[in-house]
Amino acid sequence: MLQRLIELWDKNIAENAVVSDVILRSEQSLLEDEETREVTLIITPLGADQPVASVFLYEVEAGQTYEVEIEVEYADAQVNDSILGLWEKARKLVAEISLQEKKRFIAEGQLVESSVVLDYHFLLKSRDQQEETLQEWEQIVNRAASDLKKILQLS
């Protein structure tokens, strides 16, 4: 199902952006008999360097429930009136979108990196009928991709 989610994102984001990288992570627990898998899609707007979006696809419950987390990162940015205005516009598209500021210092007062991230997430659950599940997921991913394209165009 993770492969199908990747295909849905690739199909639905194609108009204004491109999936520029796909990263698959798999972890096996040494203490418990479980494996977790995560896919990260790096989405780059066409004709622009910034912002870059990351879509994380997590398998929460094997074959049943998946979490989709979307992050839009504005590198070399700090929270100011412009970013707060951008966040307000994004919240009109996705009400639960949050704003976080990341800063890295190498010493007190020596800022070497800062960025602002807008992020939100949702769950996708499988139904008994796989065809119904795929149709429902296609609608949800289509809406999420549409919202993401609009957020990428806000800047």
N, C-alpha and C positions, 0 to 999 in steps of 0.2 A: 504494500500500500504506500510505503514511502516513495517508491518509484513513480507511482501514479500521481502523488502529490507534487513531485518535482515536475512532471509533465504538465500538470494543470497550471502551475505557476509560470512555467516557460511559455505556455500557450497564451495565458491571460495577461502577461506583463509586456508582451512583445511590441505593442503599438508605440510606446514612448520610452521604453527601457529595454535592457538586455540582461539576461542572466550571464554574468561574466565569469563566474566560478561556482563550482559545486564541490563542497567538502563533506565527506562522510566520516563520522567518528563512531567507533564502536569500542565499548569498554566492557570487560569481563570482570566481575567482582571476584576477588580472591576469597572472600568470606562467605558469600552466598552464591547459590547456583543461578545467577542471573546475568544477563547481558543487556546493556542499554545501547541504543543507537540514536544518532543525531545527524541530521543533514543541515548544512548551512548553505543557503543560496546567496551569493553576492550579486546585487542588482545595481546596475549602473545606468543612470539616465542617458539617453542618446543626446550627444552634442553638449554634454556638461561634465565637468570633473566632480562637482559636488552637488548635493550630498550623495553619499553612497548608502544604500539600504542593505540590510542583512535580514534574511528570513530564515528563522531557525525552525526546523521540524523535528519534534521529539516524539518518540513512541512512549506514551505514558503507560498504557496497558496493551500488551502484545496483541496486535491485530485488531484491537477494539477502539482505543482512544489515542488521539494524537493532539499534541499542543503545537500551535503555530504562534511564534513570537516574531514580531516585526520591529526592527530598529532602524531609524534613519539618523545617521551621524553627520554632524556638521563639524569637520575638523578645524582646528585653530579658531574656534568660536568660544565666546563666553556669554553668560546670561546678561542681556541688556534689553532695552526697550524693543529693539528690532526682533530679537529672538522671542521675547514674550509675546509680541504681536503675531509672530509666526506660529507659536504654540496655540494661541487663541484661535487662529484660523484653522489649524489642524484639529482642534477640539470640536469645531463645527462639523468636521467630516467624521471623526472618530471620537466620540464623547469620552471614552476611557483612556485616551492617550496621555502618557505622562512625560514629564520633562526631567532630565537629569543632567547634571554638569559634572564632567570628569576633569580632574586636574592632576598633573604629576609634577612634583618638585624634586630636585636633586639636593637641595639644601634649603634652609629657611629663607623664604623670599625669592628663591630662584625657580621660577616656573619654567618648565621646559616643554610642556605639552598640555593643551586643554582642548576639550571638545564638548559639544552639547549633543545629547541624544534624545530623540523622541521615540517612545516605544509603547507598544500595546500587544496584547495576545488574546487568543481564543482557543477553544477546544473543538475538535472534530470527533464525533463518535460514530462507530459503525452500527448499522442496522443488520437485522437478520438477512435481508435481501441485498446482495452486493450491488445490483443494478440501481436500486433506490439510493443506496449510500453514495455511489459515484455521482449520481445526478444531483443529490443534495450538496455534496462536497464541491462539485463544479460551480454551483450557484454561489456558495460561500466564498470560494477562492476567487471567483470572478469579481465579486463585490469587494473583497479585500484587496485584490490587485488594482481595481479601479480606484479605491481610496488611496492606496499607496502611490499610484501615478499622480493623483491630484496633490498629495503631500509633497512629492518630489518636485512638482512644478511651482509650489508656493514660494520657493526661495528665489 
